[in-house]
């Protein structure tokens, strides 16, 4: 059994095999109905998930149940089960695979994205496009022009500043010749305690994902959509790095002249001097390779500090891997968490065209320094779609944020959140630092303090385990 490397199709594969007998399925509910499996929480996984929230692993939140990760192959022989990596992103960033010319890279990326959208478009008769107005979803929209399917564009709006991108999304919708529908994320729809999808095997759906899911599901019903389309994953696929890694890559892999150009592009991108960009580049070159393991011990009991990180197969970087390639491939591995975050995918297909295998391969072949050409982030994608997007969208550098909305959600529900966490299963298992949690809730939230986001993550895990046997 081999699973495609793309998480875009939303078709999971979980398995449990002992002594040569067991099952593989895309839906654990089927195994439960067939009496092949009984649910039991895997508390070792839960401890790992709390400390390393951004790592997708083959272990799941259910005991003796594993996931076949994208790009991996499972083989059984007698009582033996072996897993191997059948596809690796590292093959596409090798020196011999790299594009040499920006225009060539842009053409290949354009062809890959268009082909992915058209392939799905041929089977979907009514599409709800989740159009934020950002570059990524706008690129997906550009590929839907002149399609046979009925397209509805929906844009999310919150009661507080930070998310309203209608001025950009409306221009894209006008190019498609359709109306832009604003969907409002109200505070009263926010939930911390809700029933997860029946086939979820890991905690993945938090309060924000829940309210977005509810709003988009209602919109799909209203407009008669048969599939959702999203630009999700675009930042990782289009190499949106916020460090000096692209110019460091150019120094290690290219000529002196091209490396100098990369430093200039970095300076322009981050609006700093050439000399500061140069210092940042040298610092990146001198530092040891970045670890893919980022732990978050905030509000966790000290007794859980012994949890060791479990590696994703894509973390196995070659010895000579460039810093930028490490960063973007580690990000790509994290995107595999997308497939579990939206319950609406169980009612209608949720398409992520930018995470399809051909698009990932085309984008990986473009070296990281090419993605900051001209001092623009995601430069290859911007070049590819330069004649297909409204100028305001094409040249946009800002990004919307849900921070104000989440902050307001926290303030409105902080007492319920505190009670939810301090009276739950995570607390009973000794996984939480209850004193630190109580202390945090007793103080006013300082301006620009994002620590409260950790509470949402803890609530997501708590909610999932509460709904398990």
Residue pairs with C-beta under 8 A, 6 or more apart in sequence:
1 13
1 24
1 68
1 73
1 74
1 75
2 72
2 73
2 74
2 86
3 13
3 68
3 69
3 70
3 71
3 72
3 73
4 70
4 71
4 87
4 357
5 70
5 71
5 86
5 87
5 89
5 357
5 360
6 70
6 355
6 356
6 357
6 360
7 70
7 335
7 336
7 338
7 339
7 352
7 355
8 116
8 233
8 351
8 352
8 353
8 354
8 355
8 356
8 357
10 339
10 345
10 349
10 350
10 352
11 26
12 26
12 67
12 199
12 201
12 339
12 340
13 24
13 25
13 26
13 67
13 68
14 24
14 25
14 26
14 28
14 60
14 65
14 66
14 67
14 68
14 201
15 22
15 23
15 24
15 25
15 65
15 66
15 67
15 68
15 74
16 22
16 23
16 31
16 36
16 37
16 64
16 65
16 66
17 23
17 24
17 76
17 81
18 64
19 79
20 76
20 78
20 79
22 36
23 31
23 34
23 36
23 37
24 68
24 74
25 31
27 199
28 37
28 62
28 65
28 199
28 201
29 198
29 199
31 37
32 38
32 39
37 65
38 469
39 62
39 468
39 469
40 62
40 63
40 64
40 468
40 469
41 61
41 62
41 63
41 425
41 465
41 468
41 469
42 59
42 60
42 61
42 62
42 63
42 64
42 65
43 429
44 59
45 57
45 59
45 60
45 61
45 202
46 61
46 203
46 426
46 429
46 431
46 461
46 465
47 304
47 307
47 431
48 55
48 57
48 59
48 307
48 309
48 310
49 61
49 202
49 203
49 461
50 300
50 304
50 426
50 431
50 458
50 461
51 295
51 296
51 297
51 300
51 304
51 307
51 309
52 293
52 294
52 295
52 296
52 307
52 309
52 310
53 296
53 457
54 294
54 334
54 337
55 292
55 293
55 309
55 310
55 312
55 333
55 334
56 69
56 312
56 333
56 334
56 336
56 337
57 67
57 310
57 312
58 66
58 67
58 68
58 69
58 72
58 83
58 310
59 66
59 67
59 310
60 66
60 67
60 201
60 202
61 201
61 202
61 203
61 464
61 465
61 468
62 201
62 468
65 201
67 201
67 202
68 74
68 83
69 312
69 313
69 336
70 87
70 336
71 85
71 86
71 87
71 88
71 313
71 314
72 83
72 84
72 85
72 86
72 313
73 83
73 84
73 85
73 86
74 81
74 82
74 83
75 81
75 82
75 84
76 82
85 313
85 316
87 357
88 313
88 314
89 314
89 329
89 332
89 360
89 364
90 314
90 316
90 317
90 318
90 321
90 325
90 329
91 97
92 360
92 361
92 364
92 365
93 321
93 322
93 325
93 329
93 364
93 365
93 367
95 253
97 364
97 365
98 365
98 366
98 367
99 105
99 108
99 365
99 366
99 367
99 370
102 370
102 373
102 379
102 380
102 383
103 383
105 365
105 366
105 370
105 380
105 383
106 380
106 381
106 383
106 384
107 384
108 362
108 365
108 366
109 359
109 362
109 363
109 366
109 380
109 381
109 384
110 384
110 385
111 362
112 356
112 358
112 359
112 361
112 362
112 363
113 139
113 140
113 143
113 353
113 354
113 359
113 384
114 143
115 358
116 353
116 354
116 356
116 358
116 359
117 140
117 143
117 144
117 229
117 353
118 143
118 147
120 227
120 229
120 349
120 351
120 353
121 127
121 143
121 144
121 147
121 148
121 149
124 149
124 226
124 227
124 349
124 351
125 149
125 150
125 226
126 149
126 150
126 152
126 223
126 224
126 225
126 226
126 227
127 144
127 147
127 149
127 150
127 151
127 152
127 225
127 226
127 227
127 228
127 229
128 152
128 154
128 216
128 219
128 220
128 223
128 225
128 227
128 228
128 229
128 348
129 137
129 140
129 141
129 144
129 151
129 152
129 153
129 154
129 228
129 229
130 137
130 154
130 156
130 216
130 228
130 229
130 230
130 231
131 137
131 138
131 141
131 153
131 154
131 155
131 169
131 172
131 173
131 180
132 155
132 156
132 165
132 169
132 231
132 400
133 155
133 165
133 166
133 167
133 168
133 169
133 170
133 172
133 393
133 400
134 165
134 168
134 231
134 234
134 396
134 399
134 400
135 231
135 234
135 238
135 378
135 381
135 382
135 389
135 393
135 394
135 396
136 231
136 232
136 233
136 234
136 235
136 238
136 354
137 230
137 231
137 234
138 168
138 169
138 172
138 231
138 389
138 390
138 393
139 231
139 234
139 354
139 381
139 385
139 389
140 229
140 230
140 231
140 353
140 354
141 153
141 172
141 173
141 175
141 176
142 172
142 175
142 385
142 388
142 389
143 353
144 151
144 176
144 229
145 175
145 176
145 388
150 224
151 176
151 178
152 178
152 181
152 219
152 223
152 225
153 169
153 172
153 173
153 176
153 178
153 179
153 180
153 181
154 180
154 181
154 182
154 183
154 216
154 219
155 165
155 166
155 169
155 170
155 180
155 181
155 182
155 183
156 163
156 182
156 183
156 184
156 185
156 212
156 215
157 163
157 164
157 166
157 182
157 183
157 184
157 185
158 164
158 184
158 185
158 402
158 404
158 405
159 184
159 185
159 186
159 187
159 405
159 408
160 404
160 405
160 408
161 404
162 400
162 401
162 402
162 403
162 404
162 405
163 185
163 400
163 401
163 402
163 404
163 405
164 400
165 400
166 180
166 182
167 392
168 390
168 392
168 393
168 396
169 180
170 180
171 390
171 392
171 393
172 389
172 390
172 393
173 179
173 180
175 389
175 390
181 219
181 223
183 215
183 216
183 218
183 219
184 215
185 211
185 212
185 215
185 405
186 211
187 408
187 409
187 412
189 211
189 214
189 215
190 207
190 210
190 211
190 409
190 412
190 413
191 207
191 210
191 211
192 207
192 413
192 416
192 417
192 420
192 459
192 463
193 420
193 463
193 466
194 210
194 463
195 467
196 203
196 205
196 343
196 463
196 464
196 467
197 205
197 343
197 346
199 346
200 340
200 464
201 340
202 340
202 464
203 460
203 461
203 463
203 464
203 465
204 337
204 340
204 341
204 460
204 464
205 213
205 340
205 341
205 342
205 343
205 460
205 464
206 341
206 456
206 457
206 459
206 460
207 409
207 456
207 459
207 460
208 402
208 405
208 406
208 409
208 456
209 341
209 342
210 343
212 342
213 342
213 343
213 344
216 228
216 344
217 343
217 344
217 347
219 225
220 228
220 344
220 347
220 348
225 348
226 348
226 349
227 348
227 349
227 350
227 351
228 344
228 345
228 348
228 349
228 350
228 351
229 351
229 353
230 350
230 351
230 352
231 353
231 354
232 335
232 338
232 352
232 354
232 355
233 335
233 338
233 352
233 354
233 355
234 240
234 354
234 378
234 381
235 331
235 378
236 328
236 331
236 332
236 334
236 335
237 332
237 335
237 354
237 355
237 359
237 360
237 363
238 354
238 363
238 371
238 377
238 378
238 380
238 381
239 246
239 324
239 328
239 363
239 366
239 368
239 371
239 378
239 380
240 371
240 377
240 378
241 324
241 327
241 328
241 368
241 371
241 372
243 280
243 284
243 323
243 327
244 266
244 277
244 280
244 281
244 283
244 284
245 284
245 322
245 323
245 324
245 326
245 327
245 368
246 262
246 265
246 266
246 324
246 368
246 369
246 371
246 372
247 259
247 262
247 263
247 265
247 266
247 277
247 280
247 281
247 284
247 369
247 372
248 281
248 284
248 285
248 322
248 323
248 324
249 262
249 322
249 323
249 324
249 325
249 367
249 368
249 369
250 258
250 259
250 261
250 262
250 263
250 367
250 368
250 369
251 259
251 262
251 281
251 285
252 285
252 322
252 323
253 322
253 367
254 262
254 369
258 369
262 281
262 369
262 372
263 274
263 277
263 278
263 281
264 274
264 277
264 375
265 369
265 372
265 373
265 374
265 375
266 277
266 280
266 281
266 372
266 375
267 273
267 274
267 276
267 277
267 375
268 374
268 375
269 372
269 375
269 376
269 377
270 277
284 323
285 323
289 317
289 321
289 323
289 326
290 323
290 326
290 327
290 330
292 311
292 312
292 315
292 326
292 330
292 333
293 309
293 311
295 309
296 454
296 457
297 304
297 305
298 451
298 454
299 432
299 433
299 436
299 437
299 440
299 454
299 455
299 458
300 431
300 432
300 433
301 430
301 431
301 432
301 433
302 433
303 430
304 431
312 333
314 329
314 330
314 332
314 333
315 330
315 333
317 325
317 326
317 329
322 367
322 368
324 367
324 368
324 369
325 368
327 368
328 364
328 368
329 364
332 360
335 355
338 352
338 355
339 345
342 350
344 350
353 359
363 380
366 380
370 379
370 380
371 377
371 378
371 379
371 380
372 379
373 379
373 380
373 383
376 382
376 397
377 397
382 394
385 394
386 394
403 450
406 452
406 453
406 456
407 445
407 452
410 417
410 445
410 452
410 455
410 456
411 445
414 441
415 441
417 441
417 455
417 459
418 437
418 438
418 441
420 459
420 462
421 427
421 432
421 437
421 455
421 458
421 459
421 462
422 432
422 434
422 437
422 438
424 462
424 465
424 466
425 462
425 465
425 466
426 432
426 458
426 461
426 462
426 465
427 434
432 458
437 455
440 451
440 455
445 452
